[in-house]
Amino acid sequence: MPKPWRLTRQAEASLLDIALWTIETFGPRQARAYEEDLIARCSGIATGNVPSQSCRAIIDTDLKEDLRFTRSGQHFIVFIEDSDGIIIVDFLHGRSNLPAKLASLEKQKPEQNH
């Protein structure tokens, strides 16, 4: 049975930025398709059908929270699994400095949407 999942405000903002950039670059049809792919991947995380990796191996084995990530298209989906479900922390572009971005996310407590 899938776990419930939700986006942080940061993840929502990143998803919107991705959609706007994709609309400007490739058009609305492609933006919709890519957003649907990202959302489907989030649903896959919630069902446990998507392989993911711990961010500890990339940043620091002493991280407090076990941030995890998986790839979808050109983006990494960064998330935390807790007792209430899956929290999608952010969507990071594959060309970004992943270790630095993940370290920055680790320092912030994920702000959840209500």
Summary of the structure (lengths in Angstrom):
residues: 114
radius of gyration: 13.7
end to end distance: 22.8
largest distance: 42.6
contacts: 324
relative contact order: 0.22
helix: 45%
strand: 25%
